[in-house]
Amino acid sequence: MGEMRREVLLQHPFSEQESFLYAPDGEAPLIHESVRKSVREKQAVIDVIPDTLVLFDRDGVILESKTATDFETTIPLETKACGMNIGELRLPPEIVQNYLHCINRALVTGERQFYPYNIAFRGKRRHREARFTKVSSTSVLMLLRDVTEICLSHEQVQFLRRHDLMTGVYNRMYFQEMIAGPAPHTSGAQGIFMCDLDGLKLINDTLGHAVGDETLLVVATALRKTFAGENDVVARIGGDEFAVLCDLSERASLESAISAFLGRIEEYCRDHPQLPVNVSVGWAIQNDSSKHLSDVCKEAEHAMNRQKMHQRQSLRSAIVKTMMKALEARDQITEEHTQRLQELVEKIGRRLGLSWTQLADLRLFARFHDIGKVGIPDHILNKPTALTDEEYALMKRHSLIGYRIACESPDLAPISYLILTHHEWWDGRGYPLGIQGEAIPLECRILAIVDAFDVMTNDRPYRKAMSPDAAMSSIRRCSGIQFDPNLVESAMEVILEEALEALCNDTRFADWKAGMNKGGT
């Protein structure tokens, strides 16, 4: 008799399909177990692969499939997809053609095929990688992977490598790459424009880095709107410097663009007078195609630096004046207040025999002594109740901030030390240095009395105005403590005899003035 043979069930590794083979009766159980073990091992490998697997025949018909559980796809890869042709799937025709091409190339050459592509899915752009490998003479296995997150991460890395995070324009490294190579003869000559944000350190030190960052964004935005050509490169190449590589190689065209940029800056300053934005600019043109762009960049930088040197003093003065106007708008300081201080301190200074130069500095000091308050937050500056210890510590910083501002201004540099020390007390309990007695500049001792009187006789956020009598009594009580005892009576004498005449014209003091005229004090 012939040998008995038994059917052995075979199950495919990633589908529900089954097939059979025949084996000798005695070997069937062993073969059956061996096959089942092999299938389990292959199935385990397939299960851990986090990708979609599709088995195609040579015509693009799906034989078997396994879809990753976390994979977004436009291919309906359920069991019912088996037997469908790739052309029946919801895929763009271009992708279908490339799939069929890769299947054919894999079968013909036996080499793995790689096809990366993008596809829109549920309103989003997805990045895919399809890899094709030959399984048999009539079938090809495709491994489909979603690489969207990887691509986005790569794009983000590339963006960070090339861009300045704060302004969003290109950074110095990318700009250097653009000008380091040979001049691009095919696109014609190019122009380079450079600008420097003047006084950024002063703004950072006084108004804070947030305001400094805002001014940088203003300049960057104006540059991007002005130089918006397809090949234009706007870059931040330093803390306060920007550069533009553009296709404007004609002098008139580049000058017109620069005028438009400066116009945008001026428009912003008109709309935001509290934020000083001043720039120095320079430009150069690659008028010889053999000229290297790095040399053109140096010419533009030299031109910018020359302009910056020429206007440095006027720009610094403009920034300081802008800060003072901003302070007057925020604080309870008015033109009338500073005018009264200037008149009073000058009259006291004349009584004391100060020189013309000292009197000029004294008037300037009375005008700008509190300019450092421009760097104090509004909620502290205008708080209607007493300051906390932490708030008072911040408020005391205005002397140092004012000193820094004055040091940066040629007009205020001579009174910078006076601004620093105008809150020192006679007994040494003032700030920020804690000096005492005649170590405190005379101008500061004069202003301390006059400013205290004017502040007390005018409304403040935290209290109503005192009467002049009460204010003078308070100053006398603090003689030898806060105020120079040798100066208090002289100052009071000037206030009574001369300086207060201007204040007495205020209707609030009418009754007090009438009392003075009758011999009252």
JORA-V895296 format. One record per pair of residues at least 12 apart in sequence whose ideal C-beta (glycine too) atoms are under 6 Angstrom apart, sorted by the first residue. I is the first residue (numbers start at 0). J is the second residue. If there is no record, write none. Layout:
# JORA-V895296
I;J + I;J
This chain:
# JORA-V895296
2;23 + 3;24 + 4;21 + 5;24 + 5;27 + 6;19 + 7;20 + 7;22 + 7;27 + 7;30 + 7;31 + 9;34 + 10;38 + 12;38 + 12;41 + 12;42 + 12;45 + 13;45 + 13;63 + 13;65 + 14;63 + 49;67 + 50;67 + 50;142 + 50;144 + 51;66 + 51;67 + 51;70 + 51;143 + 52;65 + 52;142 + 53;141 + 54;138 + 54;140 + 55;102 + 55;139 + 56;137 + 56;138 + 57;106 + 57;137 + 59;84 + 59;85 + 59;99 + 60;84 + 61;80 + 61;81 + 61;83 + 64;76 + 64;80 + 70;145 + 71;120 + 73;89 + 73;120 + 74;88 + 85;98 + 97;114 + 101;114 + 101;131 + 102;139 + 105;131 + 105;133 + 105;139 + 106;133 + 109;133 + 111;132 + 112;131 + 113;130 + 114;129 + 115;128 + 125;147 + 126;146 + 126;147 + 126;150 + 128;144 + 128;146 + 129;141 + 129;143 + 130;142 + 161;173 + 163;235 + 166;215 + 166;216 + 166;219 + 166;235 + 168;219 + 168;233 + 168;234 + 168;235 + 169;232 + 169;234 + 171;236 + 174;234 + 174;236 + 174;242 + 177;232 + 177;244 + 178;292 + 178;293 + 178;296 + 182;292 + 184;288 + 187;248 + 188;248 + 188;285 + 189;248 + 189;285 + 190;245 + 190;247 + 190;248 + 190;253 + 190;284 + 191;244 + 191;283 + 191;295 + 191;296 + 191;299 + 192;243 + 192;282 + 193;242 + 193;281 + 193;299 + 193;300 + 193;303 + 194;241 + 194;278 + 194;280 + 195;239 + 195;240 + 195;279 + 195;303 + 195;307 + 196;218 + 196;239 + 196;278 + 197;277 + 197;279 + 197;314 + 198;318 + 199;211 + 199;239 + 201;407 + 204;403 + 205;374 + 205;400 + 205;404 + 206;374 + 214;276 + 217;267 + 217;276 + 221;260 + 221;263 + 221;264 + 222;241 + 225;256 + 225;259 + 225;260 + 226;243 + 226;245 + 228;246 + 230;246 + 231;245 + 232;244 + 248;284 + 253;282 + 264;276 + 273;325 + 275;318 + 275;321 + 277;314 + 279;303 + 279;306 + 279;307 + 280;303 + 281;299 + 281;302 + 281;303 + 282;299 + 283;295 + 283;298 + 283;299 + 312;409 + 315;407 + 315;408 + 316;408 + 316;410 + 319;408 + 322;373 + 323;370 + 325;373 + 326;372 + 326;373 + 329;377 + 330;372 + 330;380 + 337;366 + 339;453 + 340;365 + 340;449 + 341;362 + 341;365 + 343;449 + 343;498 + 344;361 + 344;365 + 344;445 + 344;446 + 344;449 + 345;358 + 345;362 + 346;493 + 346;497 + 346;498 + 347;445 + 347;490 + 347;493 + 348;361 + 350;493 + 360;413 + 360;414 + 361;442 + 363;414 + 364;414 + 364;417 + 364;442 + 365;446 + 367;411 + 368;418 + 368;421 + 370;401 + 370;404 + 371;397 + 371;398 + 371;400 + 371;401 + 372;397 + 374;400 + 375;394 + 375;397 + 379;393 + 379;394 + 381;460 + 383;460 + 383;461 + 395;430 + 398;419 + 398;422 + 398;431 + 399;431 + 401;418 + 402;415 + 402;418 + 402;419 + 405;418 + 417;440 + 417;442 + 417;443 + 420;443 + 421;443 + 421;446 + 423;439 + 424;481 + 425;482 + 425;483 + 426;480 + 444;483 + 444;486 + 447;482 + 448;482 + 448;490 + 451;474 + 452;470 + 455;470 + 456;470 + 467;511 + 471;491
